[in-house]
Amino acid sequence: MKMTFIGAAHEVTGSCTYIEACGRKFLVDFGMQQGEDIYENVKIPVAPSDIDFVLLTHAHIDHSGMLPLLFAGGFKGEIHSTAATANLCSVMLRDSAHIQEFEAEWRSRKAKRRGEPDFEPLYTMDDAIGAVGLFVPHDYDSDYEVCEGISIRFRDAGHLLGSSSIILTLTENGITKKLTFSGDIGNTDQPLIRDPQTISESDYVIIESTYGNRVHEKPMDYVHALAETLQKTFDRGGSLIIPSFAVGRTQEMLYFIRQIKHDGLVVGHDGFPVYVDSPLANEATDIFMNNRESCYDEEALEFVRRGINPISFDDLKRTVSSDESKLINNDSRPKVIISASGMCEAGRIKHHLKHNLWKPENTILFVGYQAANTLGRSLINGAKRVKLFGETVNVAAEIKQLPGISGHADVNGLLSWAKAFENPKKFFVNHGDAASADSFALRLREELGVDAYAPYSGAEFDIASGEITVDAEPVLIPHKSKPNNSNVYYNDLVAASDRLAALIKNSGGRANADMRKLTEKINQLCAEWE
């Protein structure tokens, strides 16, 4: 019995773990790398056609996004997940394939003008459809024997509709070992979905560390903050445009707006229309409702029992075709437009920004994280003009951000989830950047008194003996150095970084609590500006 760490080892995306046991070869997650890749990942040691099956924790692309590529390479085994995850993947993997094909077509047009060869998509729509056809759906908290010696159980991780931790039991040569893969552990008190469920028994725990060194800010009164923004925007005759992630965040916004309408928190604008202009978001919204009994929390289920759809209401308009999308901006009434993508990098939201950014009565409301070098980040940082479809657009609308309700547990939530295990032999910390993974492994050792190890890609573990057989070293991906910036403000920034470095260097004698507090503040600052 052997486990090899492939992806999301000292990195946040691209989750993948390879296991050989009971004469079978299989993967736990096979996700796409998103954002900057820091470390080289080792290759899966066998051909796709030699993989017997895949266990999938949830539908997010950084966990599922490479499954169509696996299918394209010859994989024909089963993909085991919860029923809601299978439903979501049926639309998200097809959407990912559409993006791959669209991007390849666009790059090929540019290459053709330069006399260069065409670009090939990472995978095609046929590959995505093929992968979707391999899913085997499961209920939460039911044991299932995949094959002789290998059984699985899915436990609600509270991160996304259908998200799960996977309890894997292996029996080979008279030896039985139990492994738990946390998946992404959710934050508590999220709208619609349940809090993460704990697990008590496991020999080995593979745990994520996305926020392994950070504490979430105290949550705001989201409903009243959103209602206040709506009231202010509508009173000046404007519309509220919300760039939103299609799966999860859009449904949360609908949940809040239904409550605002029901409680009459926006005055003088009864019946204001709300447009959801994203085919993927609309399909995902249906999947949320179709899986309500197995995934909703008690508050949302209480609405359902009373015959109320918690993510629907009068004057909700869901557009599908591009013609319907174009007509939205002909509606002169104060309204809400929710559209993807959440960081304004693609999709229909760019058309709505082109029509609405230059109008001072409007508000552009960001409700999720905006990565560096995205249009969304530029707007939040105060850009006065932006380029949209080759045209310069003046930014006159109010730009506002409500902090998103994080779908991930912070370090305290992760520690609380980990404490539920009774006498685990070892924790493996993955799915976090280097600072976060190493910091969380240290917290597990210091506060829980457990053996914790944060592997790099290529690390191997003998499950039967409990020994790390390959302690892999990090392999950095070479990156081109950027030219120095002679701007005076940049020089001031470099000087400030030197001062911070000196402060850190001289902090060795400080109390552990003070060093931990300083570390959290630095990480919060980095998270805000990255």
N, C-alpha and C positions, 0 to 999 in steps of 0.2 A: 504494500500500500504506500503510494508516493504522491505528494502534492508539490506542484511547482507553481510559483507566483509569476505570472506573465505581465499583466497590466495593472494600472492604478497602484503601483508599488512606489511609495514616496511621491505619488502624483494623484490628482483628484479625479481624472477621467480615464476612460479606456479599461474598465474593470474586466479582468479575466484571470481565472485560476484553472490550472490543468491538473487532473487527478487520474491516476492509474490504480485500480483496485478490482478485485474479484474477476480478473481477466477482462475488464472493460476499461476504455479510455473515454473520459468525458470532461466537459467544461462546466464551470459555474460562471455564468455571464460571459458575454463576448461583446464588449462595448467599443464605441468609437472614441478615439482621442479627440478632444475638443479644446480649442485654445492652444497656447504654446506648449510644445512638448519639450521637457527638460532632459529626460533620461532615455537612453536606448532601451527598448523592450526586447527581450529574447523572443524568438519565434516559438510558436506551438511546436513541440517536437515531433509531431506526426502530421500526415496529410489530412486535409478535411474529410476525405472519404473514410479515414480510419477512426474518426471520432464516432463513438456509439450513440451518445445523446448529450443534450445540454440542459442544465438547470438554470432557470432565469429568475432573478430576484424581483425585477420590475421593468417597466416599459421604457424608462428614460433612455435616450439614445446612447448615453455614455455607458450603458449596461447592455443594451440590445442591438446597437446600431450596426454591428459587423456580422450579424446573423445572415443577411442576404449574401454577403461575400463568402461566408462559409458554405452556403448552399451552392453558390456558383462554382466553388472548388470541388464539389462532389459529395458534400455532406447530405445524407438522406435519413438521418436518425430522427428521434423524437425530441421536441423542445418542451420541457415540462415547466409550467408556470401556473399561477392562479388564473381563474377564468377571466377576471377583469383585466389582468395583464395581457392575456391572449387577445382580448377584444381591442385594447388600446394599441397593441403592436400591429394589429391588422390595418390600422390607419396610419400609425406613426412610421412604420417601416416603408409603407408605400409612399408616404410624404417624403421621407428621406431619399428614396430612390428617384422621385420626381426632381428633387433638388440636385441630386448627382447628375442626372441626365441633362437638366437645364444648364447647369454650370459647365458641363463638358461641351454642350452645344455652343454656348457663349464663347468659351475659350477656343474652341475649334474655329469659329468665325474669325477671331482675332489672329489665330495662328495662320489661317489660310492667307490672310492679307500679307503676312510676313514670309510666306512660302514655306511654312513649317508644317509638320504632320499634325493630324487631328488629335485631340485629346479623347481618351476613353474614360467613361464614367467608372467610378469605383465599383458600382454594380448597377444593374438595370431594374426596371419595374418588374420584369419577369422573374428576376432573382428574388425580389422582395415578396412577390406573390407566392413563389415556391417555398420560401422560408415560412411564411404565414401558414401555409398548408401543413406544416410539420408540428404545429402546436398541439399539445395535449393539456387541456385545462383541468385544474384541481380546485377543490374547496379548501378553505383554511382548516387547520387542525385535524386533518384526516391523514392517516398513514397510508402510504402507497409503496408497493414493492416494484421498483423499476426492473429488477432482474434478481436472480438468486444472489443473496448476500448484500444487496443494496436497496435500502428503503429511504423514503423522504417524507417530510412533513413541512407544510408551509404555515408560517405564523405571521400575523399582521404586524408589519413594521411601521405603520402609521405615517408613511412618507408621501405616498401618492395612492390614488385609487388602485387597489390590487397589489400594492407593494408588499414584499414579504421578507422575512428572515427564513432561511432554509435549514432545517435540521436534517442532517445526513447521517445515517447509520450504516457502517460498513462491517461485514463479518467475513473474515478470510482466514483459513487455516486455524480455526478455533479461536481467533482473536476478534473481539468486537470493539470498535471505536466509534464514538459519536462526535461529529463535527457540526458546529453551527456557523453559518455564514450570515452575518447581520444584515446584508444588503445596506441600504441607506436608512438609518434610524430617523424617524420623523420627530418633529417638534410636538409639544403637547398643546392641546386646546386649539388646533387648527379647525377651520370651518369644514363641515361635511364629513370628514373622515375620522376614524377612531384614533385614539392615542396609541403609541406603539405598545405591543404586548410583550411581556418579558418571558424568559425561558430559564429554567432552573438547572437542568442537567445537560452537561456536555463535557467531553474530554478536552476538546480544543475549540477555541472561539476565534473566528476571523472577523474582526470588527473594523468598521469604517472610522475615519477621523477627520472628516471634512472641516468641522469646527472643533478639532481636538485641542486647540489652544485659545479658544475665544468664547466669550459669554455674550448671548444676545441681550440687546437693550430691552428694558421693560416694555412690553407691548402697549401700544396706544389704543385709545377707544376708536377703532377703525371706522365703525359705522358713522359716528358723529363727525369724525374728521372728513370722511368722504361726503357726507351730507352738507357740511359747511362749504366744501369746494364746489359742489353742485349748485348750491344756493347762490353763491357769489358769482359764478359764471353765468347762470341763467338770468340773474337779475340785470346783468349788463348786456343781455341779448345774445350771449355766446353759446357755443357748444363745448362739451367736454370730450376730448379725444384721448383714449387710453390705449397705448401700445401694450399688448398683453400676450404672455405665453399661452398658446392654444390649449394646453392640457394642464389643468390644475388651477393656475392663476385666473383664467377667464371664468371658470365655474365659481371660484371664490368671489369674484366681483359681482356675478349675478346673484349670489347668495346675499351679499351685503345690500345690493340695490333693491332686491325684493323686500328686505326688512325696512329700508328707508321709505319705500313707497307705502308699505303696510302701516308704518307708524306715523306717516305724514310729516316726515322730518324736513322735506323741502316744500316750502309754502309758496303758493301763487303760480305753480307750474304743474298742476295736476295733469296726469296722463302724458308726461314727457316721454318721448320714444327712446328706446335703447336698441341700437343696432349691434348685433354680433356679426361682423363681416370677416369671416374666416371659415372656409369649408372644413378644415381640420378641427377647429374649435367647436363647430356645430356637431360634427360626428362624435367628438369626444364628450360633448354635453349629453348626447343620447346614451353613450356608454355609461356615463355616471349614473343616469337614471335607471338603466337596465340592470345595474349591479348594486342598487341601493340596499337590498336586504342583507347582502354579505359584507358590504364595505362602509356604509354610512354610520356615523356616530349616533348616540341616543337622541340628541337634540334634533338632528336632521330626520331621523326615523319618526320622531313624534309628529313632525309636519306631514310626513307621508301617511301616517295612520289617520290623520285628520283630513286626508284627501288633498293636501297642499303639496305642490311640487316646489321644493325649496330653492330651485334654481330657475324658476320660470314665473312669469307674471304678465298681466295685461300690458300691451304696448311694447312687448319684446318682439323684435323683428330680426329673424335670422336669414341672412342673405347667402345665396350659394353661387349664382352665376355672376360673371363679370359685369353683365348689363345691370343686374340688380345693385351691384356694388357701386357702379358709376352714378346711379340715380340717388344714392344717399345724400350726396352733397347738393342735390337740388331741393332737398327738404330744408326750408328756411327756418323751421322751428328750432328753439333751443333743444338740444338732444345729446345723447351719449353715443359715441362710436367706440366699440371695443374691437380691435383688429390686431392681427399678428403681422410681423414678428415683434416679440417683446422688446428687442433692442433696436428696432427700426432698420435692420440691415436688409430685409427682403420682405416680400409679400405686399398685401394690399395697404398696410399702414402707410407706406411711402406715398401712395396716391392721396390718402387723406391728409397727410402732412402738407403735401403740395397745395391742397385746396384750403387749408386752415391755418397754417403757421403764420401767415402774413396778416391775419386779422386780430387786432388787439383785444377784441371781446372774447376770444376763445381761450381755452386752457388745454394745454397738453399735460396729462397727468401720468407720471411714471410710477408703476406699482411693483417693479421688480429690479433686480440687480442689472446694472449697465456696465458691461465689460469695457476695458480700455480700447480705444481706436474704433468705437462704434458710433453711429449717428446719434443714438440715444445718449451716450456719454458726452458727446460734443454739445448737445442741447442743454443737458444738465449743467455743464461747465460754463454756460453762458455764451455760446456761439451766437453771433449777431446775424450771420447769413450762412446758409447751407446749400449744397448742391443736390438737386433732386431731378433725376432724368435729364441731366445735362443743363438744367436751368438753375440760376441762382435765385433762392427764395429768401426774402427778408423774414427774420424771426421777430414778430411783434406780439404773438400770443404769450400769455402767461405760462411759464414753464414751472411745473410743480412736481414734487416727488413725495409720495407717502411711502415710508419704509415698508417693504414687502413682508408679509408674514412668512418667515423662513420655513421651508419644508424640512429643514435638517435640525436635529437636536444639536444644542451647543455642548460644550465640554461637560457641563453639569448633567445634562440629559444623557449623554453617552455614559458617564460614570454611573448614573442611577441605573441604566439598563444593564451595565456590566455587573453591578453588585448583586443582581438577582441570581447569578450562577453560583452553584454550591460546589466548591472545591474543584474548579477547572484546572487542568494540568498546565495550560499555556494559552495566552492570547497572542494572536498575530494581528498587527495593526496595519491597515492599508487604507486606500481611498482617501488620502490627505496629502497635501504638499509636504515637503521634507520637514519643515519646521513644525507643522501641525502633527504629523505622524510621530516624530521623535518625542515631542513634548507630551503627547497623550500616552505613549508607551511608558514614559517616566512617571506620569501621574498614576497609571495603573499599578506600577511597581511600588510607588511610595504610599499611595492611599489605600490600595486594596491588598497589597502584599502578594501580588501574583507575578508569575513569570510572564513577561511581555516582550515581544520582539517585533520590530518594524522592518520587514524584508525589502530588499531591492529586487528588481526584476531578475529572474534567474535563480533565486534562492529555492532550494529543494528541502523537503521535510519528509522523513520516514515516519508515516503515521503509526505503524505498528510498534516501532521501538521508541518513538518520541524524540528522535535525534534529528537535528538540522544537519543534513549531509552536504549541502552546498550553501555556504554563507556568501552570497553574491556581493560583489562590489559595484558601486554605481558607475555607469558609463554615460558621461555627458554627451549630448548631441552638440556638435560644434555649431556655433552661430556666428554670423558675420558681425564684427564690431561696428558700432554706429559712430559717425563722426562727432567730435566734440561740438557742443553748442556754445557759441561765444556770447549768447544773450546774457545781459547783466543779471537778470532774474535767475537764470540757470546757475550762474556762478554763486549767487546767494544761496541757492538750494544745495549746491555741493558743499558750501561752507557749513550749512546747517547739518548736513549728513556727517561731516567730520566731527562736529560738536557732539552729535548723538553717539557716534562711534567711540569717542573718548569717554562719554558717560557710561556706556556699556562696559568698556574696558576697565573702568575704575569701580565697577559695581560688585566685584568678587566678594567683598567683605560685608555686603548688605545682608539683611535678613532674607530668608527664603521667600517669605510672604511679599516683601517689597520687590524682590526680583521678579516674582510671578506677576505682580500687579503691573510692573513696568513692561514686562513681556506682553501682557494682554493689551495694554494701551498702544504699544508699537504695532501689534498685529491688527488692532481695530483701525489705526491710521492707515496701514497698508491696504486693508480691505476696502476702505472708503475711496482710495485713490487709484487702485490697480485697474 
